[in-house]
């Protein structure tokens, strides 16, 4: 797997920066990457297929 727990990732299509919380086999995505992020003070989490994610790079922003 190309990601490790603690990596900051983003969906290839864009969206918020997320932190990898866990990696495993999930019903919704097998294999799956559990990510967490915040919307204001609200913590959100979801599972994504690793092919839908990329490592976030601050250098890419400018």
CHARMM internal coordinates of N, CA and C (Angstrom, degrees):
IC EDIT
DIST 1 N 1 CA 1.4514
DIST 1 CA 1 C 1.5283
ANGL 1 N 1 CA 1 C 108.21
DIST 1 C 2 N 1.3123
ANGL 1 CA 1 C 2 N 115.80
DIHE 1 N 1 CA 1 C 2 N 141.45
DIST 2 N 2 CA 1.4607
ANGL 1 C 2 N 2 CA 120.13
DIHE 1 CA 1 C 2 N 2 CA -175.62
DIST 2 CA 2 C 1.5152
ANGL 2 N 2 CA 2 C 114.01
DIHE 1 C 2 N 2 CA 2 C -85.70
DIST 2 C 3 N 1.3282
ANGL 2 CA 2 C 3 N 118.33
DIHE 2 N 2 CA 2 C 3 N -7.07
DIST 3 N 3 CA 1.4551
ANGL 2 C 3 N 3 CA 121.61
DIHE 2 CA 2 C 3 N 3 CA -179.17
DIST 3 CA 3 C 1.5226
ANGL 3 N 3 CA 3 C 109.90
DIHE 2 C 3 N 3 CA 3 C -113.75
DIST 3 C 4 N 1.3433
ANGL 3 CA 3 C 4 N 114.99
DIHE 3 N 3 CA 3 C 4 N 155.39
DIST 4 N 4 CA 1.4575
ANGL 3 C 4 N 4 CA 119.83
DIHE 3 CA 3 C 4 N 4 CA 174.75
DIST 4 CA 4 C 1.5227
ANGL 4 N 4 CA 4 C 108.51
DIHE 3 C 4 N 4 CA 4 C -132.14
DIST 4 C 5 N 1.3083
ANGL 4 CA 4 C 5 N 116.44
DIHE 4 N 4 CA 4 C 5 N 158.69
DIST 5 N 5 CA 1.4594
ANGL 4 C 5 N 5 CA 121.62
DIHE 4 CA 4 C 5 N 5 CA -179.50
DIST 5 CA 5 C 1.5285
ANGL 5 N 5 CA 5 C 108.58
DIHE 4 C 5 N 5 CA 5 C -57.95
DIST 5 C 6 N 1.3317
ANGL 5 CA 5 C 6 N 114.93
DIHE 5 N 5 CA 5 C 6 N 132.13
DIST 6 N 6 CA 1.4561
ANGL 5 C 6 N 6 CA 121.26
DIHE 5 CA 5 C 6 N 6 CA -179.08
DIST 6 CA 6 C 1.5151
ANGL 6 N 6 CA 6 C 114.05
DIHE 5 C 6 N 6 CA 6 C 100.02
DIST 6 C 7 N 1.3521
ANGL 6 CA 6 C 7 N 117.40
DIHE 6 N 6 CA 6 C 7 N -15.87
DIST 7 N 7 CA 1.4673
ANGL 6 C 7 N 7 CA 120.08
DIHE 6 CA 6 C 7 N 7 CA 177.10
DIST 7 CA 7 C 1.5168
ANGL 7 N 7 CA 7 C 110.33
DIHE 6 C 7 N 7 CA 7 C -62.74
DIST 7 C 8 N 1.3314
ANGL 7 CA 7 C 8 N 116.58
DIHE 7 N 7 CA 7 C 8 N 146.77
DIST 8 N 8 CA 1.4566
ANGL 7 C 8 N 8 CA 121.68
DIHE 7 CA 7 C 8 N 8 CA 173.32
DIST 8 CA 8 C 1.5211
ANGL 8 N 8 CA 8 C 106.55
DIHE 7 C 8 N 8 CA 8 C -97.71
DIST 8 C 9 N 1.3289
ANGL 8 CA 8 C 9 N 116.18
DIHE 8 N 8 CA 8 C 9 N 125.44
DIST 9 N 9 CA 1.4602
ANGL 8 C 9 N 9 CA 122.20
DIHE 8 CA 8 C 9 N 9 CA -174.90
DIST 9 CA 9 C 1.5276
ANGL 9 N 9 CA 9 C 109.64
DIHE 8 C 9 N 9 CA 9 C -129.43
DIST 9 C 10 N 1.3139
ANGL 9 CA 9 C 10 N 113.77
DIHE 9 N 9 CA 9 C 10 N 170.07
DIST 10 N 10 CA 1.4607
ANGL 9 C 10 N 10 CA 121.40
DIHE 9 CA 9 C 10 N 10 CA 176.66
DIST 10 CA 10 C 1.5221
ANGL 10 N 10 CA 10 C 106.81
DIHE 9 C 10 N 10 CA 10 C -147.57
DIST 10 C 11 N 1.3251
ANGL 10 CA 10 C 11 N 116.59
DIHE 10 N 10 CA 10 C 11 N 149.27
DIST 11 N 11 CA 1.4541
ANGL 10 C 11 N 11 CA 119.34
DIHE 10 CA 10 C 11 N 11 CA 173.83
DIST 11 CA 11 C 1.5229
ANGL 11 N 11 CA 11 C 108.96
DIHE 10 C 11 N 11 CA 11 C -61.48
DIST 11 C 12 N 1.3065
ANGL 11 CA 11 C 12 N 117.34
DIHE 11 N 11 CA 11 C 12 N 144.33
DIST 12 N 12 CA 1.4666
ANGL 11 C 12 N 12 CA 121.11
DIHE 11 CA 11 C 12 N 12 CA 178.10
DIST 12 CA 12 C 1.5260
ANGL 12 N 12 CA 12 C 110.94
DIHE 11 C 12 N 12 CA 12 C -58.61
DIST 12 C 13 N 1.3114
ANGL 12 CA 12 C 13 N 117.06
DIHE 12 N 12 CA 12 C 13 N -27.71
DIST 13 N 13 CA 1.4626
ANGL 12 C 13 N 13 CA 121.58
DIHE 12 CA 12 C 13 N 13 CA -179.75
DIST 13 CA 13 C 1.5275
ANGL 13 N 13 CA 13 C 112.44
DIHE 12 C 13 N 13 CA 13 C -86.14
DIST 13 C 14 N 1.3321
ANGL 13 CA 13 C 14 N 117.57
DIHE 13 N 13 CA 13 C 14 N -0.80
DIST 14 N 14 CA 1.4619
ANGL 13 C 14 N 14 CA 121.96
DIHE 13 CA 13 C 14 N 14 CA -179.72
DIST 14 CA 14 C 1.5109
ANGL 14 N 14 CA 14 C 111.32
DIHE 13 C 14 N 14 CA 14 C 107.98
DIST 14 C 15 N 1.3109
ANGL 14 CA 14 C 15 N 116.15
DIHE 14 N 14 CA 14 C 15 N -171.02
DIST 15 N 15 CA 1.4536
ANGL 14 C 15 N 15 CA 120.83
DIHE 14 CA 14 C 15 N 15 CA 179.90
DIST 15 CA 15 C 1.5079
ANGL 15 N 15 CA 15 C 111.41
DIHE 14 C 15 N 15 CA 15 C 114.15
DIST 15 C 16 N 1.3374
ANGL 15 CA 15 C 16 N 116.01
DIHE 15 N 15 CA 15 C 16 N -169.85
DIST 16 N 16 CA 1.4625
ANGL 15 C 16 N 16 CA 119.85
DIHE 15 CA 15 C 16 N 16 CA -175.73
DIST 16 CA 16 C 1.5271
ANGL 16 N 16 CA 16 C 112.13
DIHE 15 C 16 N 16 CA 16 C -71.55
DIST 16 C 17 N 1.3203
ANGL 16 CA 16 C 17 N 115.23
DIHE 16 N 16 CA 16 C 17 N 158.66
DIST 17 N 17 CA 1.4528
ANGL 16 C 17 N 17 CA 120.80
DIHE 16 CA 16 C 17 N 17 CA 171.93
DIST 17 CA 17 C 1.5220
ANGL 17 N 17 CA 17 C 106.67
DIHE 16 C 17 N 17 CA 17 C -76.99
DIST 17 C 18 N 1.3224
ANGL 17 CA 17 C 18 N 116.74
DIHE 17 N 17 CA 17 C 18 N 134.65
DIST 18 N 18 CA 1.4571
ANGL 17 C 18 N 18 CA 122.29
DIHE 17 CA 17 C 18 N 18 CA -175.39
DIST 18 CA 18 C 1.5223
ANGL 18 N 18 CA 18 C 109.14
DIHE 17 C 18 N 18 CA 18 C -127.94
DIST 18 C 19 N 1.3142
ANGL 18 CA 18 C 19 N 116.27
DIHE 18 N 18 CA 18 C 19 N 153.65
DIST 19 N 19 CA 1.4584
ANGL 18 C 19 N 19 CA 121.75
DIHE 18 CA 18 C 19 N 19 CA 177.32
DIST 19 CA 19 C 1.5183
ANGL 19 N 19 CA 19 C 109.27
DIHE 18 C 19 N 19 CA 19 C -106.42
DIST 19 C 20 N 1.3342
ANGL 19 CA 19 C 20 N 116.24
DIHE 19 N 19 CA 19 C 20 N 132.47
DIST 20 N 20 CA 1.4673
ANGL 19 C 20 N 20 CA 120.90
DIHE 19 CA 19 C 20 N 20 CA 177.57
DIST 20 CA 20 C 1.5206
ANGL 20 N 20 CA 20 C 108.17
DIHE 19 C 20 N 20 CA 20 C -70.31
DIST 20 C 21 N 1.3273
ANGL 20 CA 20 C 21 N 116.06
DIHE 20 N 20 CA 20 C 21 N 120.70
DIST 21 N 21 CA 1.4626
ANGL 20 C 21 N 21 CA 122.31
DIHE 20 CA 20 C 21 N 21 CA -178.82
DIST 21 CA 21 C 1.5230
ANGL 21 N 21 CA 21 C 111.71
DIHE 20 C 21 N 21 CA 21 C -99.57
DIST 21 C 22 N 1.3337
ANGL 21 CA 21 C 22 N 117.15
DIHE 21 N 21 CA 21 C 22 N -34.34
DIST 22 N 22 CA 1.4570
ANGL 21 C 22 N 22 CA 120.85
DIHE 21 CA 21 C 22 N 22 CA -177.51
DIST 22 CA 22 C 1.5202
ANGL 22 N 22 CA 22 C 108.62
DIHE 21 C 22 N 22 CA 22 C -159.47
DIST 22 C 23 N 1.3101
ANGL 22 CA 22 C 23 N 115.72
DIHE 22 N 22 CA 22 C 23 N 155.64
DIST 23 N 23 CA 1.4584
ANGL 22 C 23 N 23 CA 122.20
DIHE 22 CA 22 C 23 N 23 CA 177.69
DIST 23 CA 23 C 1.5154
ANGL 23 N 23 CA 23 C 106.86
DIHE 22 C 23 N 23 CA 23 C -131.32
DIST 23 C 24 N 1.3274
ANGL 23 CA 23 C 24 N 116.73
DIHE 23 N 23 CA 23 C 24 N 130.74
DIST 24 N 24 CA 1.4568
ANGL 23 C 24 N 24 CA 118.40
DIHE 23 CA 23 C 24 N 24 CA -178.59
DIST 24 CA 24 C 1.5028
ANGL 24 N 24 CA 24 C 111.89
DIHE 23 C 24 N 24 CA 24 C -175.18
DIST 24 C 25 N 1.3146
ANGL 24 CA 24 C 25 N 115.46
DIHE 24 N 24 CA 24 C 25 N -159.75
DIST 25 N 25 CA 1.4516
ANGL 24 C 25 N 25 CA 122.15
DIHE 24 CA 24 C 25 N 25 CA 178.21
DIST 25 CA 25 C 1.5190
ANGL 25 N 25 CA 25 C 107.95
DIHE 24 C 25 N 25 CA 25 C -106.23
DIST 25 C 26 N 1.3160
ANGL 25 CA 25 C 26 N 115.34
DIHE 25 N 25 CA 25 C 26 N 121.66
DIST 26 N 26 CA 1.4544
ANGL 25 C 26 N 26 CA 122.15
DIHE 25 CA 25 C 26 N 26 CA -178.41
DIST 26 CA 26 C 1.5181
ANGL 26 N 26 CA 26 C 108.98
DIHE 25 C 26 N 26 CA 26 C -124.41
DIST 26 C 27 N 1.3096
ANGL 26 CA 26 C 27 N 116.74
DIHE 26 N 26 CA 26 C 27 N 155.20
DIST 27 N 27 CA 1.4655
ANGL 26 C 27 N 27 CA 121.48
DIHE 26 CA 26 C 27 N 27 CA 179.51
DIST 27 CA 27 C 1.5263
ANGL 27 N 27 CA 27 C 110.57
DIHE 26 C 27 N 27 CA 27 C -62.57
DIST 27 C 28 N 1.3405
ANGL 27 CA 27 C 28 N 117.15
DIHE 27 N 27 CA 27 C 28 N -40.68
DIST 28 N 28 CA 1.4683
ANGL 27 C 28 N 28 CA 120.64
DIHE 27 CA 27 C 28 N 28 CA -175.26
DIST 28 CA 28 C 1.5223
ANGL 28 N 28 CA 28 C 112.71
DIHE 27 C 28 N 28 CA 28 C -76.48
DIST 28 C 29 N 1.3261
ANGL 28 CA 28 C 29 N 118.42
DIHE 28 N 28 CA 28 C 29 N -24.87
DIST 29 N 29 CA 1.4682
ANGL 28 C 29 N 29 CA 122.10
DIHE 28 CA 28 C 29 N 29 CA 178.99
DIST 29 CA 29 C 1.5223
ANGL 29 N 29 CA 29 C 107.31
DIHE 28 C 29 N 29 CA 29 C -153.66
DIST 29 C 30 N 1.2900
ANGL 29 CA 29 C 30 N 116.74
DIHE 29 N 29 CA 29 C 30 N 117.04
DIST 30 N 30 CA 1.4505
ANGL 29 C 30 N 30 CA 121.23
DIHE 29 CA 29 C 30 N 30 CA -177.54
DIST 30 CA 30 C 1.5161
ANGL 30 N 30 CA 30 C 109.02
DIHE 29 C 30 N 30 CA 30 C -124.27
DIST 30 C 31 N 1.3016
ANGL 30 CA 30 C 31 N 122.59
DIHE 30 N 30 CA 30 C 31 N 103.04
DIST 31 N 31 CA 1.4538
ANGL 30 C 31 N 31 CA 127.33
DIHE 30 CA 30 C 31 N 31 CA 4.47
DIST 31 CA 31 C 1.5228
ANGL 31 N 31 CA 31 C 111.39
DIHE 30 C 31 N 31 CA 31 C -75.49
DIST 31 C 32 N 1.3144
ANGL 31 CA 31 C 32 N 116.21
DIHE 31 N 31 CA 31 C 32 N 164.51
DIST 32 N 32 CA 1.4507
ANGL 31 C 32 N 32 CA 120.24
DIHE 31 CA 31 C 32 N 32 CA -178.31
DIST 32 CA 32 C 1.5055
ANGL 32 N 32 CA 32 C 112.59
DIHE 31 C 32 N 32 CA 32 C -136.92
DIST 32 C 33 N 1.3214
ANGL 32 CA 32 C 33 N 114.84
DIHE 32 N 32 CA 32 C 33 N 154.52
DIST 33 N 33 CA 1.4526
ANGL 32 C 33 N 33 CA 122.64
DIHE 32 CA 32 C 33 N 33 CA 177.27
DIST 33 CA 33 C 1.5258
ANGL 33 N 33 CA 33 C 107.07
DIHE 32 C 33 N 33 CA 33 C -120.62
DIST 33 C 34 N 1.3297
ANGL 33 CA 33 C 34 N 117.27
DIHE 33 N 33 CA 33 C 34 N 115.62
DIST 34 N 34 CA 1.4579
ANGL 33 C 34 N 34 CA 122.35
DIHE 33 CA 33 C 34 N 34 CA 177.20
DIST 34 CA 34 C 1.5206
ANGL 34 N 34 CA 34 C 107.81
DIHE 33 C 34 N 34 CA 34 C -82.24
DIST 34 C 35 N 1.3353
ANGL 34 CA 34 C 35 N 115.84
DIHE 34 N 34 CA 34 C 35 N 121.52
DIST 35 N 35 CA 1.4551
ANGL 34 C 35 N 35 CA 121.21
DIHE 34 CA 34 C 35 N 35 CA -179.03
DIST 35 CA 35 C 1.5182
ANGL 35 N 35 CA 35 C 109.99
DIHE 34 C 35 N 35 CA 35 C -119.26
DIST 35 C 36 N 1.3369
ANGL 35 CA 35 C 36 N 115.54
DIHE 35 N 35 CA 35 C 36 N 150.08
DIST 36 N 36 CA 1.4596
ANGL 35 C 36 N 36 CA 121.70
DIHE 35 CA 35 C 36 N 36 CA 175.40
DIST 36 CA 36 C 1.5201
ANGL 36 N 36 CA 36 C 108.75
DIHE 35 C 36 N 36 CA 36 C -125.71
DIST 36 C 37 N 1.3458
ANGL 36 CA 36 C 37 N 115.49
DIHE 36 N 36 CA 36 C 37 N 148.99
DIST 37 N 37 CA 1.4519
ANGL 36 C 37 N 37 CA 122.04
DIHE 36 CA 36 C 37 N 37 CA 176.40
DIST 37 CA 37 C 1.5098
ANGL 37 N 37 CA 37 C 107.81
DIHE 36 C 37 N 37 CA 37 C -156.52
DIST 37 C 38 N 1.3171
ANGL 37 CA 37 C 38 N 116.32
DIHE 37 N 37 CA 37 C 38 N 171.28
DIST 38 N 38 CA 1.4584
ANGL 37 C 38 N 38 CA 121.11
DIHE 37 CA 37 C 38 N 38 CA -178.19
DIST 38 CA 38 C 1.5194
ANGL 38 N 38 CA 38 C 110.51
DIHE 37 C 38 N 38 CA 38 C -118.51
DIST 38 C 39 N 1.3280
ANGL 38 CA 38 C 39 N 114.86
DIHE 38 N 38 CA 38 C 39 N 139.75
DIST 39 N 39 CA 1.4565
ANGL 38 C 39 N 39 CA 123.28
DIHE 38 CA 38 C 39 N 39 CA 170.43
DIST 39 CA 39 C 1.5217
ANGL 39 N 39 CA 39 C 104.84
DIHE 38 C 39 N 39 CA 39 C -113.91
DIST 39 C 40 N 1.3273
ANGL 39 CA 39 C 40 N 115.77
DIHE 39 N 39 CA 39 C 40 N 94.33
DIST 40 N 40 CA 1.4621
ANGL 39 C 40 N 40 CA 119.70
DIHE 39 CA 39 C 40 N 40 CA -169.74
DIST 40 CA 40 C 1.5153
ANGL 40 N 40 CA 40 C 108.14
DIHE 39 C 40 N 40 CA 40 C 68.69
DIST 40 C 41 N 1.3161
ANGL 40 CA 40 C 41 N 117.60
DIHE 40 N 40 CA 40 C 41 N -121.44
DIST 41 N 41 CA 1.4618
ANGL 40 C 41 N 41 CA 120.97
DIHE 40 CA 40 C 41 N 41 CA 177.88
DIST 41 CA 41 C 1.5233
ANGL 41 N 41 CA 41 C 112.28
DIHE 40 C 41 N 41 CA 41 C -99.90
DIST 41 C 42 N 1.3311
ANGL 41 CA 41 C 42 N 117.51
DIHE 41 N 41 CA 41 C 42 N 1.64
DIST 42 N 42 CA 1.4621
ANGL 41 C 42 N 42 CA 121.69
DIHE 41 CA 41 C 42 N 42 CA -178.53
DIST 42 CA 42 C 1.5333
ANGL 42 N 42 CA 42 C 110.24
DIHE 41 C 42 N 42 CA 42 C -89.14
DIST 42 C 43 N 1.3196
ANGL 42 CA 42 C 43 N 116.16
DIHE 42 N 42 CA 42 C 43 N 123.54
DIST 43 N 43 CA 1.4659
ANGL 42 C 43 N 43 CA 121.95
DIHE 42 CA 42 C 43 N 43 CA 177.92
DIST 43 CA 43 C 1.5232
ANGL 43 N 43 CA 43 C 109.10
DIHE 42 C 43 N 43 CA 43 C -82.53
DIST 43 C 44 N 1.3265
ANGL 43 CA 43 C 44 N 115.95
DIHE 43 N 43 CA 43 C 44 N 130.09
DIST 44 N 44 CA 1.4622
ANGL 43 C 44 N 44 CA 122.34
DIHE 43 CA 43 C 44 N 44 CA 177.63
DIST 44 CA 44 C 1.5181
ANGL 44 N 44 CA 44 C 108.93
DIHE 43 C 44 N 44 CA 44 C -121.33
DIST 44 C 45 N 1.3124
ANGL 44 CA 44 C 45 N 116.74
DIHE 44 N 44 CA 44 C 45 N 154.18
DIST 45 N 45 CA 1.4689
ANGL 44 C 45 N 45 CA 120.96
DIHE 44 CA 44 C 45 N 45 CA 175.59
DIST 45 CA 45 C 1.5162
ANGL 45 N 45 CA 45 C 109.44
DIHE 44 C 45 N 45 CA 45 C -149.96
DIST 45 C 46 N 1.3372
ANGL 45 CA 45 C 46 N 113.93
DIHE 45 N 45 CA 45 C 46 N 152.26
DIST 46 N 46 CA 1.4632
ANGL 45 C 46 N 46 CA 120.06
DIHE 45 CA 45 C 46 N 46 CA 177.37
DIST 46 CA 46 C 1.5154
ANGL 46 N 46 CA 46 C 108.15
DIHE 45 C 46 N 46 CA 46 C -161.99
DIST 46 C 47 N 1.3258
ANGL 46 CA 46 C 47 N 115.50
DIHE 46 N 46 CA 46 C 47 N 166.20
DIST 47 N 47 CA 1.4632
ANGL 46 C 47 N 47 CA 122.56
DIHE 46 CA 46 C 47 N 47 CA 179.48
DIST 47 CA 47 C 1.5201
ANGL 47 N 47 CA 47 C 108.30
DIHE 46 C 47 N 47 CA 47 C -107.61
DIST 47 C 48 N 1.3293
ANGL 47 CA 47 C 48 N 115.70
DIHE 47 N 47 CA 47 C 48 N 135.14
DIST 48 N 48 CA 1.4578
ANGL 47 C 48 N 48 CA 122.03
DIHE 47 CA 47 C 48 N 48 CA -179.71
DIST 48 CA 48 C 1.5241
ANGL 48 N 48 CA 48 C 109.43
DIHE 47 C 48 N 48 CA 48 C -129.09
DIST 48 C 49 N 1.3165
ANGL 48 CA 48 C 49 N 116.30
DIHE 48 N 48 CA 48 C 49 N 149.56
DIST 49 N 49 CA 1.4628
ANGL 48 C 49 N 49 CA 120.43
DIHE 48 CA 48 C 49 N 49 CA 172.75
DIST 49 CA 49 C 1.5202
ANGL 49 N 49 CA 49 C 107.40
DIHE 48 C 49 N 49 CA 49 C -70.29
DIST 49 C 50 N 1.3368
ANGL 49 CA 49 C 50 N 118.72
DIHE 49 N 49 CA 49 C 50 N 139.10
DIST 50 N 50 CA 1.4609
ANGL 49 C 50 N 50 CA 120.38
DIHE 49 CA 49 C 50 N 50 CA -177.10
DIST 50 CA 50 C 1.5295
ANGL 50 N 50 CA 50 C 113.79
DIHE 49 C 50 N 50 CA 50 C -58.92
DIST 50 C 51 N 1.3277
ANGL 50 CA 50 C 51 N 118.09
DIHE 50 N 50 CA 50 C 51 N -28.34
DIST 51 N 51 CA 1.4653
ANGL 50 C 51 N 51 CA 119.84
DIHE 50 CA 50 C 51 N 51 CA 179.78
DIST 51 CA 51 C 1.5266
ANGL 51 N 51 CA 51 C 112.39
DIHE 50 C 51 N 51 CA 51 C -70.20
DIST 51 C 52 N 1.3388
ANGL 51 CA 51 C 52 N 117.41
DIHE 51 N 51 CA 51 C 52 N -14.86
DIST 52 N 52 CA 1.4615
ANGL 51 C 52 N 52 CA 120.29
DIHE 51 CA 51 C 52 N 52 CA 179.82
DIST 52 CA 52 C 1.5263
ANGL 52 N 52 CA 52 C 112.30
DIHE 51 C 52 N 52 CA 52 C -90.75
DIST 52 C 53 N 1.3459
ANGL 52 CA 52 C 53 N 116.86
DIHE 52 N 52 CA 52 C 53 N -2.21
DIST 53 N 53 CA 1.4577
ANGL 52 C 53 N 53 CA 121.98
DIHE 52 CA 52 C 53 N 53 CA -175.94
DIST 53 CA 53 C 1.5248
ANGL 53 N 53 CA 53 C 111.82
DIHE 52 C 53 N 53 CA 53 C -114.82
DIST 53 C 54 N 1.3371
ANGL 53 CA 53 C 54 N 114.62
DIHE 53 N 53 CA 53 C 54 N 156.92
DIST 54 N 54 CA 1.4563
ANGL 53 C 54 N 54 CA 121.26
DIHE 53 CA 53 C 54 N 54 CA 171.34
DIST 54 CA 54 C 1.5215
ANGL 54 N 54 CA 54 C 107.82
DIHE 53 C 54 N 54 CA 54 C -139.58
DIST 54 C 55 N 1.3299
ANGL 54 CA 54 C 55 N 115.92
DIHE 54 N 54 CA 54 C 55 N 153.51
DIST 55 N 55 CA 1.4567
ANGL 54 C 55 N 55 CA 119.49
DIHE 54 CA 54 C 55 N 55 CA 176.35
DIST 55 CA 55 C 1.5166
ANGL 55 N 55 CA 55 C 108.72
DIHE 54 C 55 N 55 CA 55 C -65.21
DIST 55 C 56 N 1.3125
ANGL 55 CA 55 C 56 N 116.31
DIHE 55 N 55 CA 55 C 56 N 139.00
DIST 56 N 56 CA 1.4569
ANGL 55 C 56 N 56 CA 121.56
DIHE 55 CA 55 C 56 N 56 CA 177.15
DIST 56 CA 56 C 1.5315
ANGL 56 N 56 CA 56 C 108.37
DIHE 55 C 56 N 56 CA 56 C -83.75
DIST 56 C 57 N 1.3140
ANGL 56 CA 56 C 57 N 115.46
DIHE 56 N 56 CA 56 C 57 N 134.41
DIST 57 N 57 CA 1.4558
ANGL 56 C 57 N 57 CA 120.91
DIHE 56 CA 56 C 57 N 57 CA 179.44
DIST 57 CA 57 C 1.5155
ANGL 57 N 57 CA 57 C 109.35
DIHE 56 C 57 N 57 CA 57 C -127.78
DIST 57 C 58 N 1.3284
ANGL 57 CA 57 C 58 N 117.03
DIHE 57 N 57 CA 57 C 58 N 120.43
DIST 58 N 58 CA 1.4660
ANGL 57 C 58 N 58 CA 120.56
DIHE 57 CA 57 C 58 N 58 CA 177.16
DIST 58 CA 58 C 1.5242
ANGL 58 N 58 CA 58 C 110.35
DIHE 57 C 58 N 58 CA 58 C -62.94
DIST 58 C 59 N 1.3213
ANGL 58 CA 58 C 59 N 117.93
DIHE 58 N 58 CA 58 C 59 N -31.99
DIST 59 N 59 CA 1.4577
ANGL 58 C 59 N 59 CA 121.53
DIHE 58 CA 58 C 59 N 59 CA -179.65
DIST 59 CA 59 C 1.5215
ANGL 59 N 59 CA 59 C 111.28
DIHE 58 C 59 N 59 CA 59 C -61.07
DIST 59 C 60 N 1.3292
ANGL 59 CA 59 C 60 N 116.79
DIHE 59 N 59 CA 59 C 60 N -30.01
DIST 60 N 60 CA 1.4764
ANGL 59 C 60 N 60 CA 120.70
DIHE 59 CA 59 C 60 N 60 CA -178.91
DIST 60 CA 60 C 1.5243
ANGL 60 N 60 CA 60 C 111.04
DIHE 59 C 60 N 60 CA 60 C -70.38
DIST 60 C 61 N 1.3496
ANGL 60 CA 60 C 61 N 117.29
DIHE 60 N 60 CA 60 C 61 N -19.81
DIST 61 N 61 CA 1.4678
ANGL 60 C 61 N 61 CA 120.19
DIHE 60 CA 60 C 61 N 61 CA -179.19
DIST 61 CA 61 C 1.5211
ANGL 61 N 61 CA 61 C 112.70
DIHE 60 C 61 N 61 CA 61 C -81.67
DIST 61 C 62 N 1.3021
ANGL 61 CA 61 C 62 N 117.26
DIHE 61 N 61 CA 61 C 62 N -15.17
DIST 62 N 62 CA 1.4542
ANGL 61 C 62 N 62 CA 116.54
DIHE 61 CA 61 C 62 N 62 CA 177.34
DIST 62 CA 62 C 1.4476
ANGL 62 N 62 CA 62 C 113.23
DIHE 61 C 62 N 62 CA 62 C 138.75
END
COOR INIT
IC SEED 1 N 1 CA 1 C
IC BUILD
